[in-house]
Amino acid sequence: MAKQVKITLIKSTIGQKPAKVATVRSLGLKKLNSSVVQEENDAIKGMIATVSHLVKVEEVK
């Protein structure tokens, strides 16, 4: 079973470039302080790295 991570949007996407906004939306985050649990794979890691200044990541046990 793959690891899972909880991703929380902690900063607004207002004023960000459209590519960053699209990355946040593709992670499944819509509103500030919304959270989503995703499987940790290379694609998700890359998206998290791209918007690391906007999100908080925690491991789910």
C-alpha distance matrix in Angstrom:
0.0 3.8 6.6 9.0 12.7 15.8 18.6 22.2 25.3 27.9 30.7 32.4 32.2 36.0 37.7 34.6 34.8 33.7 30.8 29.3 29.9 28.2 25.1 24.9 25.4 22.7 20.2 21.3 23.7 27.2 29.1 29.5 27.3 24.9 21.2 18.1 14.3 12.5 9.3 10.3 11.5 15.0 16.8 15.9 16.8 20.0 20.9 20.4 22.6 25.2 25.7 24.8 28.3 27.6 24.3 22.7 19.0 17.2 13.8 12.4 11.6
3.8 0.0 3.8 6.5 9.9 13.3 15.7 19.4 22.3 24.9 27.5 29.3 28.9 32.8 34.3 31.2 31.3 30.3 27.4 25.8 26.6 25.0 21.7 21.7 22.5 19.8 17.2 18.7 21.0 24.6 26.6 26.9 24.8 22.6 18.9 15.8 12.2 9.9 6.4 6.6 8.0 11.5 13.4 12.3 13.0 16.3 17.3 16.7 18.8 21.4 22.0 21.2 24.8 24.2 21.0 19.5 15.9 14.6 11.5 10.8 11.0
6.6 3.8 0.0 3.8 6.8 10.3 12.9 16.6 19.7 22.0 24.7 26.8 26.9 30.7 32.3 29.3 29.8 29.2 26.4 24.4 25.2 24.1 20.7 20.2 21.4 19.2 16.1 17.7 19.3 23.0 24.5 24.4 22.1 20.2 16.5 13.9 10.3 8.7 6.0 5.5 8.3 11.7 13.5 11.5 11.7 15.3 16.1 14.8 16.9 19.8 20.0 18.7 22.1 21.6 18.2 16.3 12.6 10.9 7.7 7.5 8.1
9.0 6.5 3.8 0.0 3.8 6.9 9.7 13.2 16.5 18.9 21.8 23.7 24.0 27.7 29.6 26.8 27.6 26.9 24.4 22.2 22.6 21.6 18.5 17.4 18.5 16.6 13.3 14.4 15.9 19.6 21.0 20.9 18.5 16.5 12.8 10.2 6.6 5.6 4.5 5.3 9.0 12.3 13.2 10.4 11.2 14.8 14.6 13.1 15.9 18.4 18.0 16.9 20.1 19.1 15.5 13.8 10.3 8.8 6.3 5.5 7.6
12.7 9.9 6.8 3.8 0.0 3.8 6.3 9.8 13.1 15.3 18.2 20.3 20.8 24.5 26.4 23.7 24.8 24.4 22.2 19.6 20.0 19.6 16.3 14.9 16.4 15.2 11.5 12.8 13.5 17.2 18.2 17.7 15.4 13.8 10.2 8.3 5.6 5.5 6.4 6.2 9.9 12.5 12.9 9.5 9.8 13.3 12.7 10.5 13.4 15.9 14.9 13.6 16.5 15.5 11.9 10.0 6.6 5.6 4.5 5.3 8.7
15.8 13.3 10.3 6.9 3.8 0.0 3.8 6.6 10.2 12.4 15.6 17.7 18.6 22.2 24.4 22.2 23.7 23.3 21.6 18.7 18.5 18.6 15.8 13.5 14.9 14.5 10.7 11.2 11.1 14.5 15.0 14.4 11.8 10.3 6.6 5.7 4.4 6.5 9.0 9.5 13.0 15.3 15.0 11.2 12.0 14.9 13.4 11.0 14.2 16.2 14.4 13.2 15.4 13.7 10.0 8.1 5.7 5.1 6.1 6.3 10.1
18.6 15.7 12.9 9.7 6.3 3.8 0.0 3.8 6.8 9.4 12.2 14.1 14.8 18.5 20.7 18.4 20.0 19.7 18.2 15.1 14.9 15.4 12.6 10.1 12.0 12.1 8.3 9.2 8.4 11.8 12.3 11.6 9.6 8.4 5.5 5.4 6.3 7.6 10.5 10.6 13.4 14.9 13.9 10.1 10.9 13.1 10.9 8.4 11.8 13.1 10.9 10.1 12.2 10.1 6.5 5.8 4.7 6.6 8.9 10.0 13.7
22.2 19.4 16.6 13.2 9.8 6.6 3.8 0.0 3.8 6.1 9.3 11.3 12.8 16.2 18.7 17.0 19.2 19.2 18.3 15.0 14.3 15.5 13.3 10.1 12.0 13.2 9.9 9.9 7.6 10.1 9.6 8.2 5.9 5.7 4.3 6.7 9.0 11.0 14.2 14.4 17.1 18.4 17.1 13.4 14.0 15.7 13.1 10.5 13.5 14.3 11.2 10.5 11.3 8.6 5.4 5.2 6.5 8.5 11.5 12.5 16.2
25.3 22.3 19.7 16.5 13.1 10.2 6.8 3.8 0.0 3.8 5.9 7.5 9.0 12.4 14.9 13.5 16.0 16.2 15.8 12.4 11.3 13.3 11.7 8.1 10.3 12.4 9.9 9.9 6.7 8.2 7.4 5.5 5.1 5.8 6.6 9.1 12.0 13.5 16.8 16.8 19.0 19.6 17.8 14.5 15.1 15.9 12.8 10.7 13.3 13.1 9.6 9.7 9.6 6.1 4.5 6.5 9.1 11.8 15.0 16.2 19.9
27.9 24.9 22.0 18.9 15.3 12.4 9.4 6.1 3.8 0.0 3.8 6.9 9.6 12.2 14.6 13.7 16.8 17.7 17.7 14.0 13.4 15.9 14.5 11.2 13.6 15.9 13.6 13.7 10.3 11.2 9.3 6.0 5.5 8.2 9.4 12.4 15.0 16.7 19.8 19.4 21.7 22.2 20.7 17.4 17.3 18.1 15.3 12.7 14.6 14.5 10.8 10.1 8.7 5.8 5.3 6.6 10.1 12.7 16.3 17.8 21.4
30.7 27.5 24.7 21.8 18.2 15.6 12.2 9.3 5.9 3.8 0.0 3.8 6.6 8.8 10.9 10.4 13.8 15.2 15.7 12.1 11.4 14.6 13.7 10.7 13.3 16.0 14.5 14.8 11.3 11.4 9.6 6.6 8.1 10.5 12.3 15.0 17.8 19.1 22.1 21.6 23.3 23.3 21.5 18.5 18.5 18.4 15.5 13.5 14.8 13.8 10.0 10.1 7.8 4.8 6.8 9.3 12.9 15.9 19.5 21.3 24.9
32.4 29.3 26.8 23.7 20.3 17.7 14.1 11.3 7.5 6.9 3.8 0.0 3.8 5.4 8.3 8.5 11.9 12.9 14.2 11.0 9.4 12.8 13.0 10.1 11.9 15.2 14.4 14.3 10.8 9.8 8.1 6.2 9.2 11.0 13.5 16.0 19.2 20.3 23.5 23.3 24.7 24.5 22.2 19.6 20.1 19.5 16.3 15.0 16.5 14.7 11.1 12.4 10.2 7.1 9.5 12.5 15.7 18.9 22.2 23.7 27.4
32.2 28.9 26.9 24.0 20.8 18.6 14.8 12.8 9.0 9.6 6.6 3.8 0.0 3.8 6.2 5.4 8.4 9.1 10.5 7.7 5.9 9.6 10.3 8.1 9.8 13.0 13.1 13.4 10.5 9.5 9.3 8.7 11.8 12.7 14.8 16.5 19.6 20.0 23.0 22.7 23.6 23.0 20.4 18.3 19.0 17.8 14.4 14.1 15.3 12.8 9.7 12.1 10.4 7.6 10.3 13.9 16.7 20.1 23.2 24.7 28.5
36.0 32.8 30.7 27.7 24.5 22.2 18.5 16.2 12.4 12.2 8.8 5.4 3.8 0.0 3.8 5.6 8.7 9.7 12.3 10.2 8.3 12.0 13.4 11.6 12.8 16.1 16.6 16.7 13.7 12.0 11.2 10.7 14.2 15.4 18.0 19.9 23.2 23.7 26.8 26.5 27.4 26.6 23.9 22.0 22.6 21.3 18.0 17.7 18.6 15.9 13.1 15.4 13.1 10.8 13.8 17.3 20.3 23.7 26.9 28.4 32.1
37.7 34.3 32.3 29.6 26.4 24.4 20.7 18.7 14.9 14.6 10.9 8.3 6.2 3.8 0.0 3.8 6.7 8.9 11.5 10.0 9.2 12.8 14.2 13.3 14.8 17.8 18.5 19.1 16.5 15.2 14.8 14.2 17.4 18.7 20.9 22.6 25.6 25.8 28.5 27.9 28.3 27.1 24.4 22.9 23.2 21.3 18.4 18.4 18.6 15.6 13.3 15.7 13.3 11.9 15.4 18.9 21.9 25.5 28.7 30.5 34.3
34.6 31.2 29.3 26.8 23.7 22.2 18.4 17.0 13.5 13.7 10.4 8.5 5.4 5.6 3.8 0.0 3.8 6.4 8.2 6.3 6.5 9.9 10.9 10.5 12.5 15.0 15.7 16.9 14.7 14.2 14.6 14.1 17.0 17.8 19.4 20.6 23.3 23.0 25.5 24.7 24.8 23.4 20.8 19.5 19.7 17.6 14.8 15.1 15.1 11.9 10.0 12.8 11.0 9.9 13.3 16.9 19.5 23.2 26.2 28.2 31.9
34.8 31.3 29.8 27.6 24.8 23.7 20.0 19.2 16.0 16.8 13.8 11.9 8.4 8.7 6.7 3.8 0.0 3.8 5.5 5.5 6.5 8.8 10.2 11.1 12.7 14.5 16.0 17.6 16.1 15.8 16.9 17.0 19.8 20.1 21.4 22.0 24.4 23.6 25.7 24.8 24.4 22.6 19.8 19.2 19.5 16.9 14.3 15.5 15.2 11.6 10.8 14.1 13.1 12.4 15.4 19.1 21.2 25.0 27.6 29.6 33.3
33.7 30.3 29.2 26.9 24.4 23.3 19.7 19.2 16.2 17.7 15.2 12.9 9.1 9.7 8.9 6.4 3.8 0.0 3.8 5.5 5.0 6.1 8.6 10.0 10.5 12.1 14.3 15.6 14.7 14.2 16.0 16.9 19.8 19.4 20.7 20.9 23.3 22.3 24.5 24.1 23.5 21.9 18.7 18.3 19.4 16.8 13.9 15.7 16.1 12.5 11.8 15.5 15.2 13.8 16.2 20.0 21.7 25.3 27.7 29.3 33.0
30.8 27.4 26.4 24.4 22.2 21.6 18.2 18.3 15.8 17.7 15.7 14.2 10.5 12.3 11.5 8.2 5.5 3.8 0.0 3.8 5.5 5.1 6.2 8.8 9.9 10.4 12.5 14.6 14.2 14.7 17.0 17.7 20.1 19.4 20.0 19.7 21.6 20.1 21.9 21.1 20.3 18.4 15.3 15.2 16.1 13.3 10.7 13.0 13.2 9.5 9.8 13.6 14.1 13.2 15.1 18.7 19.9 23.5 25.5 27.3 30.9
29.3 25.8 24.4 22.2 19.6 18.7 15.1 15.0 12.4 14.0 12.1 11.0 7.7 10.2 10.0 6.3 5.5 5.5 3.8 0.0 3.8 5.4 5.0 6.3 8.7 9.8 10.8 13.0 11.9 12.7 14.5 14.7 16.8 16.5 17.1 17.2 19.2 18.2 20.2 19.4 19.1 17.6 14.7 13.7 14.4 12.0 9.1 10.4 10.8 7.3 6.5 10.2 10.5 9.4 11.4 15.1 16.6 20.3 22.6 24.5 28.2
29.9 26.6 25.2 22.6 20.0 18.5 14.9 14.3 11.3 13.4 11.4 9.4 5.9 8.3 9.2 6.5 6.5 5.0 5.5 3.8 0.0 3.8 5.4 5.2 6.3 8.7 10.1 11.1 9.8 9.7 11.6 12.4 15.1 14.5 15.6 16.0 18.6 18.0 20.6 20.4 20.5 19.5 16.4 15.0 16.4 14.6 11.1 12.3 13.6 10.5 8.8 12.3 12.3 10.0 11.9 15.6 17.3 20.8 23.2 24.6 28.4
28.2 25.0 24.1 21.6 19.6 18.6 15.4 15.5 13.3 15.9 14.6 12.8 9.6 12.0 12.8 9.9 8.8 6.1 5.1 5.4 3.8 0.0 3.8 5.5 5.1 6.1 8.7 10.0 10.0 10.4 13.2 14.8 17.0 15.6 16.2 15.7 17.9 16.7 19.0 19.1 18.7 17.7 14.2 13.5 15.4 13.5 10.1 12.3 13.9 11.0 10.2 13.9 14.8 12.7 13.7 17.2 18.1 21.4 23.3 24.5 28.1
25.1 21.7 20.7 18.5 16.3 15.8 12.6 13.3 11.7 14.5 13.7 13.0 10.3 13.4 14.2 10.9 10.2 8.6 6.2 5.0 5.4 3.8 0.0 3.8 5.4 5.1 6.3 8.9 9.2 10.9 13.6 14.6 16.1 14.7 14.5 13.7 15.4 13.9 16.0 15.6 15.3 14.3 11.0 9.9 11.7 9.9 6.3 8.5 10.4 7.9 7.4 10.9 12.5 10.8 11.2 14.4 14.9 18.2 20.0 21.4 25.0
24.9 21.7 20.2 17.4 14.9 13.5 10.1 10.1 8.1 11.2 10.7 10.1 8.1 11.6 13.3 10.5 11.1 10.0 8.8 6.3 5.2 5.5 3.8 0.0 3.8 5.5 5.2 6.8 5.8 7.6 10.0 10.8 12.3 11.0 11.2 11.0 13.4 12.8 15.6 15.6 16.2 15.9 13.0 10.8 12.5 11.7 7.9 8.6 11.1 9.3 7.2 10.1 11.2 8.5 8.7 11.9 12.9 16.2 18.3 19.6 23.3
25.4 22.5 21.4 18.5 16.4 14.9 12.0 12.0 10.3 13.6 13.3 11.9 9.8 12.8 14.8 12.5 12.7 10.5 9.9 8.7 6.3 5.1 5.4 3.8 0.0 3.8 5.3 5.2 5.2 6.1 9.5 11.6 13.4 11.2 11.7 11.1 13.7 13.2 16.2 16.9 17.4 17.5 14.2 12.4 14.9 14.2 10.5 11.7 14.5 12.6 10.9 13.8 14.9 12.0 11.9 14.9 15.6 18.5 20.3 20.9 24.5
22.7 19.8 19.2 16.6 15.2 14.5 12.1 13.2 12.4 15.9 16.0 15.2 13.0 16.1 17.8 15.0 14.5 12.1 10.4 9.8 8.7 6.1 5.1 5.5 3.8 0.0 3.8 5.2 7.3 9.3 12.8 14.8 15.9 13.4 12.8 11.1 12.8 11.3 13.7 14.5 14.4 14.5 11.0 9.7 12.7 12.0 8.7 10.8 13.6 12.1 11.4 14.2 16.2 13.8 13.2 15.7 15.6 18.2 19.4 19.9 23.4
20.2 17.2 16.1 13.3 11.5 10.7 8.3 9.9 9.9 13.6 14.5 14.4 13.1 16.6 18.5 15.7 16.0 14.3 12.5 10.8 10.1 8.7 6.3 5.2 5.3 3.8 0.0 3.8 5.7 9.0 11.9 13.2 13.5 11.0 9.7 7.9 9.4 8.2 10.9 11.6 12.4 13.1 10.1 7.7 10.5 10.9 7.5 8.4 11.9 11.3 10.2 12.1 14.4 12.0 10.4 12.4 12.0 14.4 15.6 16.2 19.7
21.3 18.7 17.7 14.4 12.8 11.2 9.2 9.9 9.9 13.7 14.8 14.3 13.4 16.7 19.1 16.9 17.6 15.6 14.6 13.0 11.1 10.0 8.9 6.8 5.2 5.2 3.8 0.0 3.8 6.5 9.7 11.8 12.1 9.0 8.3 6.6 9.1 9.1 12.4 14.0 15.3 16.5 13.6 11.1 14.1 14.7 11.3 11.8 15.4 14.7 13.0 14.8 16.6 13.5 11.9 13.8 13.6 15.6 16.9 16.8 20.2
23.7 21.0 19.3 15.9 13.5 11.1 8.4 7.6 6.7 10.3 11.3 10.8 10.5 13.7 16.5 14.7 16.1 14.7 14.2 11.9 9.8 10.0 9.2 5.8 5.2 7.3 5.7 3.8 0.0 3.8 6.3 8.1 8.8 6.1 6.7 6.9 10.3 11.2 14.7 15.9 17.5 18.4 15.8 12.9 15.2 15.6 12.1 11.7 15.1 14.3 11.7 13.4 14.3 10.9 9.6 11.7 12.6 14.9 17.0 17.2 20.9
27.2 24.6 23.0 19.6 17.2 14.5 11.8 10.1 8.2 11.2 11.4 9.8 9.5 12.0 15.2 14.2 15.8 14.2 14.7 12.7 9.7 10.4 10.9 7.6 6.1 9.3 9.0 6.5 3.8 0.0 3.8 7.0 8.9 6.8 9.0 10.0 13.6 14.8 18.4 19.6 21.1 21.9 19.0 16.4 18.7 18.8 15.1 15.0 18.0 16.6 13.8 15.8 16.0 12.3 11.9 14.3 15.8 18.2 20.4 20.5 24.1
29.1 26.6 24.5 21.0 18.2 15.0 12.3 9.6 7.4 9.3 9.6 8.1 9.3 11.2 14.8 14.6 16.9 16.0 17.0 14.5 11.6 13.2 13.6 10.0 9.5 12.8 11.9 9.7 6.3 3.8 0.0 3.8 6.3 5.5 8.9 11.2 15.0 16.8 20.5 21.6 23.5 24.4 21.8 18.9 20.6 20.9 17.3 16.5 19.4 18.2 14.8 16.2 15.7 11.9 11.7 13.8 15.9 18.1 20.8 20.9 24.5
29.5 26.9 24.4 20.9 17.7 14.4 11.6 8.2 5.5 6.0 6.6 6.2 8.7 10.7 14.2 14.1 17.0 16.9 17.7 14.7 12.4 14.8 14.6 10.8 11.6 14.8 13.2 11.8 8.1 7.0 3.8 0.0 3.8 5.5 8.8 11.9 15.4 17.5 21.1 21.7 23.8 24.6 22.4 19.2 20.3 20.8 17.4 15.8 18.4 17.5 13.8 14.5 13.4 9.8 9.7 11.5 14.3 16.5 19.6 20.2 23.8
27.3 24.8 22.1 18.5 15.4 11.8 9.6 5.9 5.1 5.5 8.1 9.2 11.8 14.2 17.4 17.0 19.8 19.8 20.1 16.8 15.1 17.0 16.1 12.3 13.4 15.9 13.5 12.1 8.8 8.9 6.3 3.8 0.0 3.8 6.4 10.1 13.3 15.9 19.4 20.1 22.7 23.9 22.2 18.7 19.6 20.8 17.7 15.5 18.3 18.2 14.6 14.5 13.8 10.5 9.1 9.6 12.1 13.6 16.8 17.1 20.5
24.9 22.6 20.2 16.5 13.8 10.3 8.4 5.7 5.8 8.2 10.5 11.0 12.7 15.4 18.7 17.8 20.1 19.4 19.4 16.5 14.5 15.6 14.7 11.0 11.2 13.4 11.0 9.0 6.1 6.8 5.5 5.5 3.8 0.0 3.8 7.0 10.6 13.2 16.9 18.2 20.7 22.2 20.3 16.8 18.4 19.7 16.5 14.9 18.1 18.0 14.8 15.2 15.4 11.8 10.0 10.7 12.1 13.5 16.0 15.8 19.3
21.2 18.9 16.5 12.8 10.2 6.6 5.5 4.3 6.6 9.4 12.3 13.5 14.8 18.0 20.9 19.4 21.4 20.7 20.0 17.1 15.6 16.2 14.5 11.2 11.7 12.8 9.7 8.3 6.7 9.0 8.9 8.8 6.4 3.8 0.0 3.8 7.0 9.8 13.5 14.8 17.6 19.5 17.9 14.3 15.9 17.8 15.0 13.1 16.6 17.2 14.4 14.3 15.4 12.3 9.5 9.3 9.6 10.4 12.5 12.1 15.6
18.1 15.8 13.9 10.2 8.3 5.7 5.4 6.7 9.1 12.4 15.0 16.0 16.5 19.9 22.6 20.6 22.0 20.9 19.7 17.2 16.0 15.7 13.7 11.0 11.1 11.1 7.9 6.6 6.9 10.0 11.2 11.9 10.1 7.0 3.8 0.0 3.8 6.4 10.2 12.0 14.7 17.0 15.4 11.9 14.1 16.2 13.6 12.3 16.1 16.8 14.7 14.9 16.8 14.0 11.0 10.9 9.9 10.6 11.7 10.9 14.3
14.3 12.2 10.3 6.6 5.6 4.4 6.3 9.0 12.0 15.0 17.8 19.2 19.6 23.2 25.6 23.3 24.4 23.3 21.6 19.2 18.6 17.9 15.4 13.4 13.7 12.8 9.4 9.1 10.3 13.6 15.0 15.4 13.3 10.6 7.0 3.8 0.0 3.8 7.0 9.2 12.3 15.1 14.2 10.9 12.9 15.6 13.8 12.5 16.1 17.6 16.1 15.8 18.3 16.1 12.7 11.9 9.7 9.4 9.2 8.0 11.2
12.5 9.9 8.7 5.6 5.5 6.5 7.6 11.0 13.5 16.7 19.1 20.3 20.0 23.7 25.8 23.0 23.6 22.3 20.1 18.2 18.0 16.7 13.9 12.8 13.2 11.3 8.2 9.1 11.2 14.8 16.8 17.5 15.9 13.2 9.8 6.4 3.8 0.0 3.8 6.2 8.8 11.7 10.8 7.7 10.2 12.9 11.5 10.9 14.4 15.9 15.2 15.3 18.3 16.5 13.4 13.0 10.4 10.7 10.0 9.5 12.4
9.3 6.4 6.0 4.5 6.4 9.0 10.5 14.2 16.8 19.8 22.1 23.5 23.0 26.8 28.5 25.5 25.7 24.5 21.9 20.2 20.6 19.0 16.0 15.6 16.2 13.7 10.9 12.4 14.7 18.4 20.5 21.1 19.4 16.9 13.5 10.2 7.0 3.8 0.0 3.8 6.2 9.7 9.8 7.6 9.7 12.7 12.4 12.1 15.0 17.0 17.0 16.9 20.2 19.1 16.0 15.3 12.1 11.9 10.2 9.8 11.9
10.3 6.6 5.5 5.3 6.2 9.5 10.6 14.4 16.8 19.4 21.6 23.3 22.7 26.5 27.9 24.7 24.8 24.1 21.1 19.4 20.4 19.1 15.6 15.6 16.9 14.5 11.6 14.0 15.9 19.6 21.6 21.7 20.1 18.2 14.8 12.0 9.2 6.2 3.8 0.0 3.8 7.0 8.2 6.1 6.7 10.2 10.8 10.1 12.4 14.9 15.4 14.8 18.4 18.0 15.0 14.2 10.8 10.9 9.3 10.2 12.4
11.5 8.0 8.3 9.0 9.9 13.0 13.4 17.1 19.0 21.7 23.3 24.7 23.6 27.4 28.3 24.8 24.4 23.5 20.3 19.1 20.5 18.7 15.3 16.2 17.4 14.4 12.4 15.3 17.5 21.1 23.5 23.8 22.7 20.7 17.6 14.7 12.3 8.8 6.2 3.8 0.0 3.8 5.6 5.5 6.1 8.7 10.2 10.6 12.3 14.4 15.8 15.7 19.5 19.3 16.9 16.7 13.6 14.3 12.9 14.0 16.0
15.0 11.5 11.7 12.3 12.5 15.3 14.9 18.4 19.6 22.2 23.3 24.5 23.0 26.6 27.1 23.4 22.6 21.9 18.4 17.6 19.5 17.7 14.3 15.9 17.5 14.5 13.1 16.5 18.4 21.9 24.4 24.6 23.9 22.2 19.5 17.0 15.1 11.7 9.7 7.0 3.8 0.0 3.8 5.5 5.1 6.2 8.7 9.9 10.5 12.4 14.6 14.8 18.5 18.9 17.0 17.4 14.8 16.2 15.3 17.0 19.2
16.8 13.4 13.5 13.2 12.9 15.0 13.9 17.1 17.8 20.7 21.5 22.2 20.4 23.9 24.4 20.8 19.8 18.7 15.3 14.7 16.4 14.2 11.0 13.0 14.2 11.0 10.1 13.6 15.8 19.0 21.8 22.4 22.2 20.3 17.9 15.4 14.2 10.8 9.8 8.2 5.6 3.8 0.0 3.8 5.5 5.2 6.4 8.7 10.0 10.8 12.8 13.9 17.5 17.3 15.8 16.8 14.8 16.7 16.4 17.9 20.5
15.9 12.3 11.5 10.4 9.5 11.2 10.1 13.4 14.5 17.4 18.5 19.6 18.3 22.0 22.9 19.5 19.2 18.3 15.2 13.7 15.0 13.5 9.9 10.8 12.4 9.7 7.7 11.1 12.9 16.4 18.9 19.2 18.7 16.8 14.3 11.9 10.9 7.7 7.6 6.1 5.5 5.5 3.8 0.0 3.8 5.4 5.1 6.1 8.6 9.9 10.9 11.5 15.1 14.6 12.5 13.3 11.2 13.2 13.2 14.7 17.6
16.8 13.0 11.7 11.2 9.8 12.0 10.9 14.0 15.1 17.3 18.5 20.1 19.0 22.6 23.2 19.7 19.5 19.4 16.1 14.4 16.4 15.4 11.7 12.5 14.9 12.7 10.5 14.1 15.2 18.7 20.6 20.3 19.6 18.4 15.9 14.1 12.9 10.2 9.7 6.7 6.1 5.1 5.5 3.8 0.0 3.8 5.5 5.1 6.1 8.7 10.2 9.9 13.7 14.1 12.1 12.5 10.3 12.4 12.5 14.8 17.6
20.0 16.3 15.3 14.8 13.3 14.9 13.1 15.7 15.9 18.1 18.4 19.5 17.8 21.3 21.3 17.6 16.9 16.8 13.3 12.0 14.6 13.5 9.9 11.7 14.2 12.0 10.9 14.7 15.6 18.8 20.9 20.8 20.8 19.7 17.8 16.2 15.6 12.9 12.7 10.2 8.7 6.2 5.2 5.4 3.8 0.0 3.8 5.4 5.1 6.3 8.9 9.7 13.2 13.8 12.9 14.2 12.8 15.5 16.1 18.5 21.4
20.9 17.3 16.1 14.6 12.7 13.4 10.9 13.1 12.8 15.3 15.5 16.3 14.4 18.0 18.4 14.8 14.3 13.9 10.7 9.1 11.1 10.1 6.3 7.9 10.5 8.7 7.5 11.3 12.1 15.1 17.3 17.4 17.7 16.5 15.0 13.6 13.8 11.5 12.4 10.8 10.2 8.7 6.4 5.1 5.5 3.8 0.0 3.8 5.4 5.1 6.5 8.3 11.5 11.2 10.4 12.4 11.7 14.8 15.9 18.0 21.3
20.4 16.7 14.8 13.1 10.5 11.0 8.4 10.5 10.7 12.7 13.5 15.0 14.1 17.7 18.4 15.1 15.5 15.7 13.0 10.4 12.3 12.3 8.5 8.6 11.7 10.8 8.4 11.8 11.7 15.0 16.5 15.8 15.5 14.9 13.1 12.3 12.5 10.9 12.1 10.1 10.6 9.9 8.7 6.1 5.1 5.4 3.8 0.0 3.8 5.4 5.4 5.4 9.0 9.0 7.5 8.9 8.2 11.5 13.1 15.5 18.9
22.6 18.8 16.9 15.9 13.4 14.2 11.8 13.5 13.3 14.6 14.8 16.5 15.3 18.6 18.6 15.1 15.2 16.1 13.2 10.8 13.6 13.9 10.4 11.1 14.5 13.6 11.9 15.4 15.1 18.0 19.4 18.4 18.3 18.1 16.6 16.1 16.1 14.4 15.0 12.4 12.3 10.5 10.0 8.6 6.1 5.1 5.4 3.8 0.0 3.8 5.6 5.0 8.5 10.0 9.4 10.8 10.4 13.6 15.2 18.2 21.3
25.2 21.4 19.8 18.4 15.9 16.2 13.1 14.3 13.1 14.5 13.8 14.7 12.8 15.9 15.6 11.9 11.6 12.5 9.5 7.3 10.5 11.0 7.9 9.3 12.6 12.1 11.3 14.7 14.3 16.6 18.2 17.5 18.2 18.0 17.2 16.8 17.6 15.9 17.0 14.9 14.4 12.4 10.8 9.9 8.7 6.3 5.1 5.4 3.8 0.0 3.8 5.8 8.2 9.2 9.9 12.4 12.8 16.4 18.2 20.9 24.2
25.7 22.0 20.0 18.0 14.9 14.4 10.9 11.2 9.6 10.8 10.0 11.1 9.7 13.1 13.3 10.0 10.8 11.8 9.8 6.5 8.8 10.2 7.4 7.2 10.9 11.4 10.2 13.0 11.7 13.8 14.8 13.8 14.6 14.8 14.4 14.7 16.1 15.2 17.0 15.4 15.8 14.6 12.8 10.9 10.2 8.9 6.5 5.4 5.6 3.8 0.0 3.8 5.5 5.5 6.6 9.6 10.9 14.7 17.2 19.7 23.2
24.8 21.2 18.7 16.9 13.6 13.2 10.1 10.5 9.7 10.1 10.1 12.4 12.1 15.4 15.7 12.8 14.1 15.5 13.6 10.2 12.3 13.9 10.9 10.1 13.8 14.2 12.1 14.8 13.4 15.8 16.2 14.5 14.5 15.2 14.3 14.9 15.8 15.3 16.9 14.8 15.7 14.8 13.9 11.5 9.9 9.7 8.3 5.4 5.0 5.8 3.8 0.0 3.8 5.4 5.4 7.3 8.6 12.3 15.0 17.9 21.3
28.3 24.8 22.1 20.1 16.5 15.4 12.2 11.3 9.6 8.7 7.8 10.2 10.4 13.1 13.3 11.0 13.1 15.2 14.1 10.5 12.3 14.8 12.5 11.2 14.9 16.2 14.4 16.6 14.3 16.0 15.7 13.4 13.8 15.4 15.4 16.8 18.3 18.3 20.2 18.4 19.5 18.5 17.5 15.1 13.7 13.2 11.5 9.0 8.5 8.2 5.5 3.8 0.0 3.8 6.0 8.2 10.8 14.4 17.5 20.4 23.8
27.6 24.2 21.6 19.1 15.5 13.7 10.1 8.6 6.1 5.8 4.8 7.1 7.6 10.8 11.9 9.9 12.4 13.8 13.2 9.4 10.0 12.7 10.8 8.5 12.0 13.8 12.0 13.5 10.9 12.3 11.9 9.8 10.5 11.8 12.3 14.0 16.1 16.5 19.1 18.0 19.3 18.9 17.3 14.6 14.1 13.8 11.2 9.0 10.0 9.2 5.5 5.4 3.8 0.0 3.8 7.2 10.2 13.8 17.1 19.3 23.0
24.3 21.0 18.2 15.5 11.9 10.0 6.5 5.4 4.5 5.3 6.8 9.5 10.3 13.8 15.4 13.3 15.4 16.2 15.1 11.4 11.9 13.7 11.2 8.7 11.9 13.2 10.4 11.9 9.6 11.9 11.7 9.7 9.1 10.0 9.5 11.0 12.7 13.4 16.0 15.0 16.9 17.0 15.8 12.5 12.1 12.9 10.4 7.5 9.4 9.9 6.6 5.4 6.0 3.8 0.0 3.8 6.5 10.1 13.4 15.5 19.2
22.7 19.5 16.3 13.8 10.0 8.1 5.8 5.2 6.5 6.6 9.3 12.5 13.9 17.3 18.9 16.9 19.1 20.0 18.7 15.1 15.6 17.2 14.4 11.9 14.9 15.7 12.4 13.8 11.7 14.3 13.8 11.5 9.6 10.7 9.3 10.9 11.9 13.0 15.3 14.2 16.7 17.4 16.8 13.3 12.5 14.2 12.4 8.9 10.8 12.4 9.6 7.3 8.2 7.2 3.8 0.0 3.8 6.8 10.4 12.8 16.3
19.0 15.9 12.6 10.3 6.6 5.7 4.7 6.5 9.1 10.1 12.9 15.7 16.7 20.3 21.9 19.5 21.2 21.7 19.9 16.6 17.3 18.1 14.9 12.9 15.6 15.6 12.0 13.6 12.6 15.8 15.9 14.3 12.1 12.1 9.6 9.9 9.7 10.4 12.1 10.8 13.6 14.8 14.8 11.2 10.3 12.8 11.7 8.2 10.4 12.8 10.9 8.6 10.8 10.2 6.5 3.8 0.0 3.8 6.9 9.6 13.1
17.2 14.6 10.9 8.8 5.6 5.1 6.6 8.5 11.8 12.7 15.9 18.9 20.1 23.7 25.5 23.2 25.0 25.3 23.5 20.3 20.8 21.4 18.2 16.2 18.5 18.2 14.4 15.6 14.9 18.2 18.1 16.5 13.6 13.5 10.4 10.6 9.4 10.7 11.9 10.9 14.3 16.2 16.7 13.2 12.4 15.5 14.8 11.5 13.6 16.4 14.7 12.3 14.4 13.8 10.1 6.8 3.8 0.0 3.8 6.5 9.6
13.8 11.5 7.7 6.3 4.5 6.1 8.9 11.5 15.0 16.3 19.5 22.2 23.2 26.9 28.7 26.2 27.6 27.7 25.5 22.6 23.2 23.3 20.0 18.3 20.3 19.4 15.6 16.9 17.0 20.4 20.8 19.6 16.8 16.0 12.5 11.7 9.2 10.0 10.2 9.3 12.9 15.3 16.4 13.2 12.5 16.1 15.9 13.1 15.2 18.2 17.2 15.0 17.5 17.1 13.4 10.4 6.9 3.8 0.0 3.8 6.4
12.4 10.8 7.5 5.5 5.3 6.3 10.0 12.5 16.2 17.8 21.3 23.7 24.7 28.4 30.5 28.2 29.6 29.3 27.3 24.5 24.6 24.5 21.4 19.6 20.9 19.9 16.2 16.8 17.2 20.5 20.9 20.2 17.1 15.8 12.1 10.9 8.0 9.5 9.8 10.2 14.0 17.0 17.9 14.7 14.8 18.5 18.0 15.5 18.2 20.9 19.7 17.9 20.4 19.3 15.5 12.8 9.6 6.5 3.8 0.0 3.8
11.6 11.0 8.1 7.6 8.7 10.1 13.7 16.2 19.9 21.4 24.9 27.4 28.5 32.1 34.3 31.9 33.3 33.0 30.9 28.2 28.4 28.1 25.0 23.3 24.5 23.4 19.7 20.2 20.9 24.1 24.5 23.8 20.5 19.3 15.6 14.3 11.2 12.4 11.9 12.4 16.0 19.2 20.5 17.6 17.6 21.4 21.3 18.9 21.3 24.2 23.2 21.3 23.8 23.0 19.2 16.3 13.1 9.6 6.4 3.8 0.0
